[in-house]
Amino acid sequence: MAKNKLYNLTFLFVFCFFYLGAQQITLSGYVQDASTHEQLVGCNIIDTLTKKGTITNNFGFFSFSTKKTKTTFCFSYIGYKTYCQSFVLKKDTSIVVKLFPDVELQTIEVISDRYAPKVEQIGVHYLQVKDIKLLPTISGEVDVMKSMQLLPGVQSGSEGQTGLYVRGGTPDQNLILIDDIPIYYSSHALGFLSTFNADAIKNVSLTKGAFPARFGGRLSSVMEIRMKEGNLKEIHGEGSVGLLASKITVEGPIQKEKTSFIFSARRTYLDILAKPIIKNIVQPISGVKVKPRIYFYDLNGTIQHIINGKNRLYLSSYFGSDVFGFRYIDQNDEYTGGINWRNSIVSLKWSSEWSNKLFSNITFYYTKYQINISTKFNYVRDEEKRIFDSRYSSGIKDWGGKVDFDFIPNNTHYIKFGSAIVAHEYRPGAINIQSNIADITADTIIGSALINNIEGDFYVEDEINFRKLKTNVGAHGSFFKTDKKQYISIQPRVSLSYELKNNLILKGSYSMMNQYINLLTSDILNLPSDIWVPSTKNILPQISHQFALGFSKPIKEEWKLSLEGYYKKMKNVVAYKEGNSFETGLVGDWEDKITQGEGLAYGSEIFLQKTKGKTTGWLGYTLAWNWRQFDDLNLGRKFPHRYDRRHDISLVISHRFNKKIKASAIWIYSTGNAVSIPTYRYAVNYSYST
């Protein structure tokens, strides 16, 4: 009986939505770049008569319902000329709107409501690559991750590194998505450059609070990177040669207006530059032949195919690798060693418009992260060849699929729902040793075995617009199946904004997040040797509860001020026990070498920015506290986290002198890291017997 009542209520709920929508006329369609025909994500659409609006989704699709037969819609997007068109709507209408770039617009703007979203979310920032490229760079390399570190609430690890520490979190608590596919290691050059080639990126967003229900799996932030799909009209290319790396991007139609491609490549050449120096200076002095292998590369590619006006296919891939090693040759002795790590992603997407109110996207993907560390000696003694070969390997593989729906029954509700499933394969770390050297004869494998898990997600959320009150309410459900344990979690999410007098907007949110994956790290450098491990029957999932409250207010037309405060409680965060590290983790069970505890982070953020005029930029300030407590560390007492920084200030200024000359500058101030200074020193004498 109860089951039948539930079915009846569900049917009535859906019927009411369709009935309300049936009383109105719907204008739907896509918004594109007029020069490339790429879809524009987050384009703002306003009905000038009712002053209501919507935005395009991640595939450029929009749907707007109205009772008015005569009205005017305006389409606006940062960096493009605003386009307005009058309509006499007698029935549901589908259109394609093409916006032209505004070449006169040379301002930099990084604001939390750049796309004027339907729900004024707290703790969300959007950037476009053309804005990021205006910022000062190291050796000419535009870096998306370093640009994110300039936002309030976001810290870097060590100086110059690309790791993100968001609102008291750690790098493994950031969900980094390339076109909705997770990437596990986002750095090159031992953490000093990010893996993302800016020439292949369309735009970037960072969510650090008010997480919508569609996101899950991490505690601290979600970074979405949208790649370009390729020019459907004509062949276009660009490239650059820098002090550190060179890169090239080519895009264009395979079949005009039907199929397009984009290919982007980047490579450093420190090894090429170092070879003549080593050959002419180092080798004559040392008498040893040295062959360096020091470089990294990125390859991005996407093929887009338009099946018809309502269906598209996307085949995308990313491959990136770092190689850091040397080869020494001294007469009969040879040493080869180094470290290399790589990311691989392949995905296939099908986006479909089922009706003028329902849109879907189905994705299948494969992603892999792997690190290899090798050391090999070859030498001849007493006319006998000796070999010592050690190879360490660690990584993670995912095979996944997901389906997402956008349902827009009317202008009051924007409903998103979907589900996903992924199979994880973890290799926590294993070392293969082969040796015939005296006293070190071996042919064995040391380390942890492969671990296989299944993780699933489902979600539903609704963006609701009640005039001055806007809210996003939803729930994210997840399950995680490991060898002898299954975890199930329901995570509520809610965010709201209310418009007070004088354009003052009050915002608040609550988010519960679950995380089934952990990064065992040294907390010193963002090293690729950090090990990814899953939750098990002994290692519980990480959980966070985050509350946020703030306001935003435009000041005249050029300035905007926002203030946010947050309080985040974390459970089951991980750390190595006393005396354990990456090196000790190879022997025995890794679960016995880590401990779990609690984390607490709270603080406030101020963001003041100027978005118009010849001089633009922003000032960000963060006041924060970050604590950890483990029963097995520091005698069980609470202590400041490794990156507990009380104050962070970032100032970004960009000035346009004329159409050809621009200048920008960045100033950053950060409080030092928390450390414990030893108060006593003990001398220990060791004696050795021979």
C-alpha positions as CSV (number, residue, x, y, z in Angstrom):
1,M,0.0,0.0,0.0
2,A,2.8,2.4,1.0
3,K,4.6,1.6,-2.2
4,N,1.5,2.4,-4.4
5,K,1.1,5.7,-2.6
6,L,4.7,6.6,-3.4
7,Y,4.2,5.8,-7.1
8,N,1.0,7.9,-7.1
9,L,2.7,10.9,-5.4
10,T,5.6,10.7,-7.9
11,F,3.3,10.6,-10.9
12,L,1.3,13.5,-9.5
13,F,4.5,15.5,-8.9
14,V,5.7,15.0,-12.5
15,F,2.3,15.6,-14.0
16,C,2.0,18.9,-12.3
17,F,5.3,20.0,-13.7
18,F,4.3,19.1,-17.2
19,Y,0.9,20.7,-16.8
20,L,2.3,23.9,-15.6
21,G,4.9,23.9,-18.5
22,A,2.1,23.1,-21.0
23,Q,0.4,26.4,-20.2
24,Q,3.4,28.4,-21.5
25,I,5.3,28.8,-24.7
26,T,8.9,27.6,-24.6
27,L,11.9,29.2,-26.4
28,S,14.8,26.8,-26.5
29,G,18.0,26.3,-28.4
30,Y,21.8,26.8,-28.4
31,V,24.1,29.7,-28.2
32,Q,27.3,29.6,-30.2
33,D,30.5,31.5,-31.1
34,A,29.7,33.0,-34.5
35,S,33.3,32.6,-35.7
36,T,34.0,29.0,-34.6
37,H,30.4,27.6,-33.9
38,E,31.6,26.3,-30.6
39,Q,28.9,26.2,-27.9
40,L,29.0,28.9,-25.2
41,V,28.7,27.6,-21.7
42,G,27.0,29.9,-19.2
43,C,25.6,32.5,-21.6
44,N,23.1,34.7,-19.9
45,I,19.6,34.9,-21.5
46,I,17.2,37.6,-20.3
47,D,13.5,38.2,-21.1
48,T,13.5,42.0,-21.2
49,L,9.7,42.1,-20.5
50,T,9.6,40.0,-17.4
51,K,13.2,40.6,-16.3
52,K,13.6,36.9,-15.8
53,G,16.3,34.8,-17.3
54,T,18.3,31.6,-17.6
55,I,21.8,30.4,-18.7
56,T,23.1,27.8,-21.1
57,N,24.3,24.5,-19.7
58,N,27.6,22.8,-20.3
59,F,26.7,22.1,-24.0
60,G,25.3,25.6,-24.8
61,F,21.6,24.5,-24.5
62,F,18.9,26.7,-22.9
63,S,15.2,26.5,-22.3
64,F,12.9,29.4,-21.3
65,S,9.1,29.4,-20.9
66,T,6.9,32.4,-21.0
67,K,3.2,33.3,-21.2
68,K,3.9,36.4,-23.4
69,T,3.6,36.0,-27.1
70,K,5.5,39.2,-27.8
71,T,8.8,39.8,-26.1
72,T,12.5,40.5,-26.6
73,F,15.4,38.3,-25.4
74,C,18.9,39.5,-24.9
75,F,21.9,37.1,-25.0
76,S,25.1,38.2,-23.3
77,Y,28.4,36.6,-22.6
78,I,31.6,38.1,-21.3
79,G,33.9,38.9,-24.2
80,Y,31.1,38.9,-26.8
81,K,28.7,41.6,-28.1
82,T,25.3,41.4,-26.6
83,Y,22.6,40.3,-29.0
84,C,18.9,41.1,-28.6
85,Q,16.0,39.8,-30.7
86,S,12.3,40.3,-30.6
87,F,9.9,37.4,-30.9
88,V,6.3,36.8,-31.6
89,L,5.8,33.4,-30.1
90,K,2.7,31.5,-31.1
91,K,4.2,28.0,-30.4
92,D,7.2,26.3,-28.9
93,T,10.3,27.6,-30.9
94,S,13.8,26.3,-31.2
95,I,16.7,28.7,-32.3
96,V,20.4,28.9,-32.7
97,V,22.0,32.2,-31.5
98,K,25.4,33.2,-32.7
99,L,27.4,35.8,-30.8
100,F,30.3,37.7,-32.2
101,P,33.5,38.4,-30.1
102,D,33.8,41.9,-28.9
103,V,37.4,42.8,-29.9
104,E,37.1,46.2,-28.1
105,L,36.6,44.5,-24.8
106,Q,39.9,44.2,-23.0
107,T,39.0,43.9,-19.4
108,I,39.9,41.1,-17.0
109,E,37.1,39.8,-14.8
110,V,37.1,37.0,-12.3
111,I,33.8,37.1,-10.3
112,S,31.7,34.7,-8.5
113,D,28.6,35.5,-10.6
114,R,30.3,36.2,-13.9
115,Y,27.7,34.2,-15.8
116,A,24.8,35.6,-13.7
117,P,23.7,32.1,-12.6
118,K,20.1,31.4,-11.8
119,V,21.1,30.6,-8.2
120,E,23.6,33.1,-6.6
121,Q,26.0,30.5,-5.2
122,I,28.4,31.2,-2.4
123,G,32.0,30.1,-2.9
124,V,32.0,29.8,-6.7
125,H,34.5,31.5,-9.1
126,Y,34.6,31.4,-12.9
127,L,37.5,32.2,-15.2
128,Q,38.1,32.3,-18.9
129,V,41.5,31.6,-20.4
130,K,41.7,35.0,-22.1
131,D,41.6,36.5,-18.6
132,I,44.2,34.1,-17.2
133,K,46.6,34.9,-20.1
134,L,46.7,38.5,-19.0
135,L,48.4,37.5,-15.7
136,P,52.2,37.4,-15.3
137,T,53.7,34.0,-15.9
138,I,56.8,32.0,-15.2
139,S,58.9,31.6,-18.4
140,G,55.9,32.4,-20.5
141,E,53.9,29.4,-19.3
142,V,50.3,30.3,-18.6
143,D,49.2,28.3,-15.5
144,V,45.6,27.7,-14.6
145,M,46.3,26.3,-11.2
146,K,48.5,29.3,-10.1
147,S,45.7,31.6,-11.2
148,M,43.3,29.8,-8.9
149,Q,45.7,30.3,-6.0
150,L,45.1,34.0,-6.3
151,L,41.5,33.6,-5.2
152,P,40.5,34.0,-1.5
153,G,40.2,30.7,0.4
154,V,42.7,29.0,-1.9
155,Q,46.3,28.5,-0.8
156,S,49.4,27.0,-2.5
157,G,51.5,24.4,-0.7
158,S,55.1,25.4,-0.9
159,E,56.3,28.5,-2.7
160,G,55.8,28.3,-6.5
161,Q,53.9,25.0,-6.5
162,T,50.5,24.3,-8.2
163,G,48.8,22.3,-5.4
164,L,45.5,23.7,-4.1
165,Y,44.7,23.8,-0.4
166,V,41.1,25.0,-0.3
167,R,39.4,26.1,2.9
168,G,41.6,23.9,5.1
169,G,41.6,20.9,2.8
170,T,44.4,18.9,1.1
171,P,45.2,18.3,-2.6
172,D,43.4,14.9,-2.5
173,Q,40.2,16.6,-1.4
174,N,40.0,18.5,-4.7
175,L,37.9,17.0,-7.5
176,I,39.6,18.1,-10.7
177,L,37.6,17.4,-13.8
178,I,38.6,17.7,-17.5
179,D,35.3,17.8,-19.4
180,D,33.7,16.0,-16.4
181,I,36.4,13.3,-16.2
182,P,38.6,13.1,-13.1
183,I,42.4,13.6,-13.2
184,Y,44.4,12.4,-10.3
185,Y,47.7,14.3,-10.6
186,S,47.5,17.8,-12.0
187,S,51.2,18.9,-11.9
188,H,54.3,18.9,-14.0
189,A,57.9,19.5,-13.0
190,L,57.5,18.2,-9.4
191,G,54.5,20.4,-8.8
192,F,55.8,23.7,-10.3
193,L,53.6,23.8,-13.4
194,S,50.1,22.4,-14.0
195,T,49.2,19.8,-16.5
196,F,46.7,22.0,-18.4
197,N,47.7,23.6,-21.7
198,A,45.8,26.9,-21.7
199,D,45.6,27.0,-25.5
200,A,43.2,24.0,-25.4
201,I,41.0,25.3,-22.6
202,K,37.7,27.2,-23.0
203,N,37.0,28.2,-19.4
204,V,37.5,27.1,-15.8
205,S,35.4,27.2,-12.6
206,L,36.2,26.5,-9.0
207,T,33.5,25.6,-6.4
208,K,34.7,25.7,-2.8
209,G,31.4,25.9,-1.0
210,A,27.7,25.4,-1.7
211,F,28.4,22.2,-3.7
212,P,25.5,21.3,-6.0
213,A,24.2,17.7,-5.5
214,R,25.7,16.7,-8.9
215,F,29.2,16.8,-7.4
216,G,30.6,14.2,-5.0
217,G,33.6,12.2,-4.0
218,R,35.8,15.0,-2.6
219,L,35.6,17.2,0.5
220,S,37.0,20.6,-0.3
221,S,36.5,21.8,-3.9
222,V,35.5,21.0,-7.4
223,M,37.5,22.4,-10.3
224,E,35.9,22.1,-13.7
225,I,38.0,22.6,-16.9
226,R,36.1,22.9,-20.2
227,M,38.1,22.1,-23.3
228,K,37.6,23.5,-26.7
229,E,35.6,21.4,-29.2
230,G,37.2,22.6,-32.4
231,N,36.4,25.2,-35.1
232,L,33.5,24.0,-37.4
233,K,34.1,26.6,-40.1
234,E,37.8,27.0,-40.9
235,I,41.3,25.7,-40.1
236,H,43.0,27.8,-37.4
237,G,46.3,27.4,-35.6
238,E,48.4,29.1,-33.0
239,G,51.7,28.3,-31.3
240,S,54.4,29.8,-29.1
241,V,58.1,29.3,-28.2
242,G,59.1,30.0,-24.6
243,L,62.1,29.8,-22.4
244,L,60.7,26.6,-20.8
245,A,58.4,25.0,-23.4
246,S,57.0,25.2,-26.9
247,K,53.4,24.5,-27.9
248,I,51.1,24.3,-30.9
249,T,47.3,24.1,-31.3
250,V,45.5,23.3,-34.6
251,E,41.7,23.1,-35.0
252,G,39.3,23.1,-37.9
253,P,36.5,21.2,-39.7
254,I,36.9,17.6,-40.9
255,Q,33.5,18.0,-42.6
256,K,32.4,21.7,-42.6
257,E,29.6,22.5,-40.2
258,K,29.4,18.8,-39.3
259,T,32.6,17.4,-37.8
260,S,35.5,19.2,-36.3
261,F,38.8,18.5,-34.5
262,I,41.2,20.2,-32.2
263,F,44.7,19.0,-31.4
264,S,47.1,20.6,-28.9
265,A,50.7,19.7,-27.9
266,R,53.2,21.1,-25.5
267,R,56.8,19.9,-24.7
268,T,59.7,21.3,-22.6
269,Y,63.2,21.0,-23.9
270,L,65.5,21.3,-20.8
271,D,67.1,18.0,-21.8
272,I,67.9,19.3,-25.3
273,L,69.4,22.5,-23.9
274,A,71.4,20.6,-21.3
275,K,73.1,18.2,-23.7
276,P,75.7,20.5,-25.2
277,I,76.5,21.9,-21.8
278,I,77.1,18.5,-20.3
279,K,79.0,17.3,-23.4
280,N,81.4,20.2,-23.5
281,I,81.8,21.1,-19.8
282,V,80.8,18.2,-17.5
283,Q,82.1,15.2,-19.4
284,P,85.6,16.6,-20.1
285,I,86.1,17.3,-16.4
286,S,84.5,14.2,-14.9
287,G,85.4,11.7,-17.7
288,V,81.9,10.3,-17.4
289,K,79.3,10.3,-20.2
290,V,76.1,11.8,-18.9
291,K,72.8,11.6,-20.9
292,P,70.0,13.6,-19.3
293,R,66.3,12.8,-19.7
294,I,64.4,15.9,-18.3
295,Y,61.2,16.9,-20.0
296,F,57.4,16.8,-19.9
297,Y,54.8,16.8,-22.6
298,D,51.0,17.2,-23.0
299,L,48.7,16.0,-25.8
300,N,45.1,17.1,-26.0
301,G,42.6,16.1,-28.7
302,T,38.9,16.3,-29.4
303,I,36.7,15.2,-32.3
304,Q,33.2,16.6,-32.4
305,H,30.5,15.2,-34.7
306,I,27.0,16.7,-35.2
307,I,24.6,13.8,-35.8
308,N,21.7,16.3,-36.3
309,G,20.4,19.5,-34.7
310,K,19.7,17.7,-31.4
311,N,22.5,15.1,-31.1
312,R,26.3,15.4,-30.9
313,L,29.1,13.0,-30.2
314,Y,32.5,14.0,-28.6
315,L,35.6,11.8,-28.6
316,S,38.3,13.4,-26.3
317,S,41.7,12.4,-25.0
318,Y,44.5,13.7,-22.9
319,F,48.0,12.3,-22.4
320,G,50.6,13.8,-20.3
321,S,54.0,12.6,-19.0
322,D,57.0,13.7,-17.0
323,V,60.4,12.1,-17.5
324,F,63.2,13.0,-15.0
325,G,66.3,10.8,-15.1
326,F,70.0,10.4,-16.1
327,R,72.2,7.8,-17.6
328,Y,75.9,7.7,-16.5
329,I,78.5,5.7,-18.4
330,D,82.0,5.3,-17.0
331,Q,84.1,2.7,-18.9
332,N,82.5,-0.6,-18.0
333,D,80.1,0.8,-15.4
334,E,76.7,2.1,-16.2
335,Y,74.0,3.7,-14.1
336,T,70.4,4.4,-15.3
337,G,67.8,5.9,-13.0
338,G,64.9,8.3,-12.7
339,I,61.3,8.9,-12.1
340,N,58.5,9.3,-14.6
341,W,54.7,9.7,-14.2
342,R,51.9,10.0,-16.6
343,N,48.1,10.7,-16.9
344,S,45.9,9.2,-19.6
345,I,42.2,10.1,-20.2
346,V,39.9,8.9,-23.0
347,S,36.2,9.7,-23.1
348,L,33.2,9.3,-25.4
349,K,30.1,11.6,-24.9
350,W,26.7,11.7,-26.5
351,S,24.7,14.8,-25.8
352,S,21.0,14.8,-26.8
353,E,18.1,17.2,-26.7
354,W,15.0,15.0,-26.0
355,S,12.6,17.9,-26.0
356,N,12.6,21.6,-25.5
357,K,12.6,20.9,-21.7
358,L,14.8,17.8,-21.4
359,F,18.5,17.5,-22.2
360,S,20.9,14.6,-21.5
361,N,24.5,13.7,-21.6
362,I,25.9,10.1,-21.5
363,T,29.6,9.6,-20.9
364,F,31.9,6.6,-21.0
365,Y,35.5,7.1,-19.9
366,Y,38.9,5.6,-19.0
367,T,41.5,7.4,-16.9
368,K,44.8,6.2,-15.6
369,Y,47.6,7.7,-13.4
370,Q,50.9,5.9,-13.0
371,I,54.3,6.6,-11.5
372,N,57.5,4.6,-12.1
373,I,60.8,5.0,-10.2
374,S,63.8,3.0,-11.4
375,T,67.4,2.4,-10.5
376,K,69.7,0.1,-12.4
377,F,73.5,-0.6,-12.1
378,N,75.5,-2.6,-14.6
379,Y,79.2,-3.1,-14.0
380,V,81.9,-5.7,-14.5
381,R,84.1,-7.0,-11.7
382,D,86.5,-10.0,-12.0
383,E,85.3,-10.5,-15.6
384,E,81.8,-11.1,-14.3
385,K,78.8,-8.8,-15.1
386,R,76.9,-7.6,-12.0
387,I,73.4,-6.2,-12.2
388,F,71.1,-4.4,-9.7
389,D,67.7,-3.5,-11.0
390,S,65.0,-1.9,-8.8
391,R,61.7,-0.7,-10.2
392,Y,58.9,0.9,-8.2
393,S,55.4,1.2,-9.6
394,S,52.2,2.8,-8.2
395,G,49.0,4.2,-9.7
396,I,45.2,4.1,-10.2
397,K,42.9,3.2,-13.1
398,D,39.2,4.0,-13.6
399,W,36.6,2.7,-16.0
400,G,33.4,4.6,-15.7
401,G,30.1,5.6,-17.1
402,K,27.6,8.3,-16.2
403,V,24.3,9.9,-17.4
404,D,23.2,13.4,-16.6
405,F,19.8,15.0,-17.3
406,D,18.7,18.7,-17.3
407,F,14.9,19.1,-17.0
408,I,13.5,22.7,-17.1
409,P,9.7,22.4,-16.6
410,N,9.3,26.2,-16.1
411,N,11.2,29.3,-15.2
412,T,10.8,28.6,-11.5
413,H,12.5,25.2,-11.5
414,Y,15.7,23.9,-13.1
415,I,16.1,20.2,-12.2
416,K,19.2,18.2,-12.7
417,F,19.5,14.5,-11.9
418,G,21.7,11.6,-12.9
419,S,23.8,8.6,-11.9
420,A,27.3,7.2,-12.4
421,I,29.3,4.1,-11.8
422,V,33.1,3.6,-11.9
423,A,35.4,0.6,-11.3
424,H,38.7,1.6,-9.5
425,E,41.9,-0.4,-9.7
426,Y,44.5,0.8,-7.1
427,R,48.1,-0.2,-7.0
428,P,49.3,1.3,-3.7
429,G,52.9,0.5,-4.5
430,A,55.2,-2.4,-5.4
431,I,58.9,-2.7,-6.0
432,N,60.5,-5.3,-8.2
433,I,64.1,-6.1,-7.4
434,Q,66.5,-8.2,-9.4
435,S,70.2,-8.5,-8.4
436,N,73.2,-10.8,-8.7
437,I,75.5,-8.6,-6.6
438,A,77.1,-10.4,-3.7
439,D,75.0,-10.2,-0.5
440,I,72.2,-8.7,-2.5
441,T,71.0,-11.6,-4.6
442,A,67.3,-11.3,-5.2
443,D,64.5,-11.6,-7.7
444,T,61.3,-10.6,-5.9
445,I,58.4,-8.2,-5.6
446,I,57.8,-6.2,-2.4
447,G,54.7,-4.2,-1.7
448,S,50.9,-4.2,-1.7
449,A,48.6,-6.2,-4.0
450,L,46.1,-4.7,-6.4
451,I,42.9,-3.4,-4.9
452,N,39.6,-3.3,-6.9
453,N,36.5,-1.3,-5.9
454,I,33.2,-0.3,-7.3
455,E,31.8,3.2,-6.6
456,G,28.4,4.5,-7.6
457,D,26.6,7.9,-7.4
458,F,23.1,9.3,-8.0
459,Y,21.8,12.8,-7.4
460,V,18.9,15.1,-7.8
461,E,18.9,18.9,-7.4
462,D,16.5,21.7,-8.1
463,E,17.3,25.4,-8.6
464,I,14.3,27.3,-7.5
465,N,13.6,30.9,-8.2
466,F,11.1,32.8,-6.0
467,R,11.7,36.3,-7.2
468,K,14.1,37.7,-4.5
469,L,14.7,34.3,-3.0
470,K,16.7,31.8,-5.0
471,T,17.8,28.4,-3.7
472,N,19.4,25.1,-4.8
473,V,18.2,22.1,-2.9
474,G,19.3,18.5,-3.5
475,A,20.8,15.3,-2.3
476,H,23.8,13.2,-3.5
477,G,23.8,9.5,-2.8
478,S,26.8,7.3,-3.1
479,F,27.9,3.7,-2.4
480,F,31.4,2.2,-2.3
481,K,32.0,-1.6,-2.4
482,T,35.4,-2.9,-1.3
483,D,36.6,-6.4,-0.6
484,K,34.8,-7.0,2.6
485,K,32.8,-3.8,3.2
486,Q,30.2,-1.7,1.6
487,Y,29.5,2.0,2.5
488,I,26.3,3.9,1.6
489,S,25.9,7.6,2.1
490,I,23.1,10.2,1.5
491,Q,24.5,13.8,1.5
492,P,22.1,16.7,1.7
493,R,23.0,20.0,0.0
494,V,21.3,23.4,0.2
495,S,22.2,26.9,-0.8
496,L,20.2,30.1,-1.0
497,S,20.4,33.8,-1.7
498,Y,18.1,36.6,-0.9
499,E,18.1,40.0,-2.4
500,L,17.8,42.8,0.1
501,K,17.6,46.5,-0.5
502,N,20.1,48.4,-2.7
503,N,21.3,45.2,-4.6
504,L,22.7,43.7,-1.4
505,I,22.5,39.9,-1.7
506,L,22.7,37.6,1.4
507,K,23.9,34.1,0.8
508,G,24.2,30.9,2.8
509,S,24.8,27.2,2.3
510,Y,25.3,23.8,3.9
511,S,27.0,20.8,2.2
512,M,27.8,17.3,3.4
513,M,30.5,15.5,1.4
514,N,31.9,12.0,1.4
515,Q,35.3,10.8,0.0
516,Y,36.3,7.2,-0.5
517,I,39.9,7.9,-1.8
518,N,42.9,9.0,0.1
519,L,46.3,10.4,-0.8
520,L,49.2,9.3,1.5
521,T,51.6,12.3,1.3
522,S,54.7,13.5,2.9
523,D,53.2,17.0,3.3
524,I,56.6,18.5,2.2
525,L,56.3,18.6,-1.6
526,N,53.6,17.8,-4.1
527,L,55.4,14.7,-5.2
528,P,54.1,12.1,-7.7
529,S,55.3,9.5,-5.3
530,D,52.4,10.3,-3.0
531,I,50.2,7.1,-3.0
532,W,46.5,6.9,-3.8
533,V,44.6,4.3,-1.6
534,P,40.9,3.6,-1.1
535,S,38.7,3.2,1.9
536,T,38.6,-0.3,3.2
537,K,37.0,-2.1,6.1
538,N,39.7,-0.6,8.4
539,I,40.0,2.8,6.7
540,L,36.7,4.7,6.9
541,P,35.5,7.2,4.3
542,Q,36.3,10.9,4.9
543,I,33.3,13.0,5.7
544,S,32.9,16.8,5.9
545,H,30.1,19.2,7.0
546,Q,30.6,22.8,5.7
547,F,28.5,25.8,6.6
548,A,29.0,29.1,4.8
549,L,27.4,32.6,5.1
550,G,28.1,35.8,3.2
551,F,26.9,38.7,1.1
552,S,27.8,40.5,-2.1
553,K,27.1,44.0,-3.3
554,P,27.9,45.9,-6.5
555,I,29.5,49.3,-5.9
556,K,28.4,51.6,-8.7
557,E,29.0,49.8,-12.1
558,E,32.7,49.1,-11.9
559,W,33.2,47.5,-8.4
560,K,31.9,44.5,-6.5
561,L,32.5,43.5,-2.9
562,S,31.8,40.1,-1.4
563,L,32.4,38.8,2.1
564,E,32.1,35.1,3.1
565,G,32.6,33.1,6.2
566,Y,32.9,29.3,6.5
567,Y,33.1,26.6,9.1
568,K,34.1,23.1,8.0
569,K,34.3,20.0,10.2
570,M,36.1,16.9,8.8
571,K,36.1,13.3,10.0
572,N,38.4,10.4,9.2
573,V,41.1,12.4,7.5
574,V,44.3,10.4,7.1
575,A,48.0,10.8,8.0
576,Y,51.0,8.6,8.4
577,K,51.7,7.4,12.0
578,E,54.8,8.5,13.8
579,G,57.9,7.1,12.1
580,N,56.1,6.1,8.9
581,S,56.4,7.5,5.4
582,F,56.4,6.6,1.7
583,E,59.7,4.7,2.1
584,T,58.4,2.5,5.0
585,G,55.1,1.9,3.2
586,L,56.7,-0.6,0.9
587,V,57.1,-3.2,3.6
588,G,54.0,-4.7,5.2
589,D,50.4,-3.5,5.0
590,W,49.9,0.2,4.2
591,E,46.8,0.2,6.4
592,D,48.9,-0.4,9.5
593,K,51.0,2.7,8.8
594,I,48.3,5.4,8.7
595,T,45.9,6.8,11.2
596,Q,42.6,8.6,11.0
597,G,41.4,11.7,12.9
598,E,39.5,14.9,12.7
599,G,40.0,18.2,11.0
600,L,38.5,21.6,11.7
601,A,38.8,24.7,9.4
602,Y,37.1,28.0,9.7
603,G,37.7,31.6,8.5
604,S,36.5,34.5,6.4
605,E,37.2,35.8,2.9
606,I,37.0,39.2,1.4
607,F,36.9,39.8,-2.4
608,L,37.0,43.3,-3.9
609,Q,37.3,43.7,-7.6
610,K,37.1,46.2,-10.4
611,T,35.7,44.8,-13.6
612,K,35.5,47.8,-16.0
613,G,37.8,50.5,-17.3
614,K,41.4,50.6,-18.4
615,T,42.6,49.4,-15.0
616,T,41.0,46.2,-13.7
617,G,41.8,43.6,-11.1
618,W,41.0,42.4,-7.6
619,L,42.1,42.3,-4.0
620,G,41.5,39.0,-2.1
621,Y,42.1,38.5,1.7
622,T,41.7,35.3,3.7
623,L,41.7,35.0,7.5
624,A,41.8,31.3,8.3
625,W,42.4,28.6,11.0
626,N,43.2,25.0,10.2
627,W,43.5,22.2,12.8
628,R,44.0,18.5,13.0
629,Q,43.6,15.9,15.8
630,F,44.8,12.3,15.7
631,D,44.8,9.9,18.6
632,D,48.2,8.5,17.4
633,L,49.9,11.8,16.8
634,N,51.0,14.6,19.2
635,L,49.8,12.7,22.2
636,G,46.3,12.9,20.9
637,R,46.2,16.7,21.2
638,K,44.9,19.1,18.6
639,F,47.6,20.8,16.5
640,P,47.8,23.3,13.5
641,H,47.8,21.6,10.1
642,R,50.9,21.8,7.9
643,Y,49.4,24.6,5.9
644,D,47.7,26.5,8.7
645,R,48.2,30.1,7.5
646,R,46.5,32.9,9.4
647,H,46.6,35.5,6.6
648,D,46.7,35.4,2.8
649,I,46.5,38.5,0.6
650,S,46.6,38.6,-3.2
651,L,46.5,41.8,-5.3
652,V,46.1,41.6,-9.1
653,I,46.2,44.6,-11.3
654,S,45.9,44.8,-15.1
655,H,46.2,48.1,-17.1
656,R,45.4,48.6,-20.8
657,F,47.5,51.5,-22.3
658,N,46.1,50.9,-25.8
659,K,44.8,48.1,-28.0
660,K,48.3,46.7,-28.4
661,I,50.0,47.3,-25.0
662,K,48.8,45.9,-21.7
663,A,50.6,45.4,-18.4
664,S,49.8,43.4,-15.3
665,A,51.2,42.7,-11.9
666,I,50.6,40.4,-8.9
667,W,51.5,40.9,-5.3
668,I,51.1,38.1,-2.7
669,Y,51.5,38.0,1.0
670,S,51.2,34.9,3.2
671,T,51.8,34.0,6.8
672,G,54.4,31.3,7.3
673,N,53.6,27.7,7.9
674,A,53.1,26.3,11.4
675,V,56.1,24.3,12.7
676,S,57.3,22.9,16.0
677,I,60.8,24.0,17.1
678,P,62.7,21.3,19.1
679,T,63.5,22.3,22.6
680,Y,66.0,19.5,23.5
681,R,68.6,17.6,21.6
682,Y,69.9,14.1,22.5
683,A,73.1,12.6,21.2
684,V,73.0,8.9,20.6
685,N,76.2,6.9,20.1
686,Y,76.1,3.9,17.9
687,S,78.7,1.1,18.0
688,Y,79.3,-1.3,15.2
689,S,80.9,-4.7,15.5
690,T,83.1,-6.0,12.6
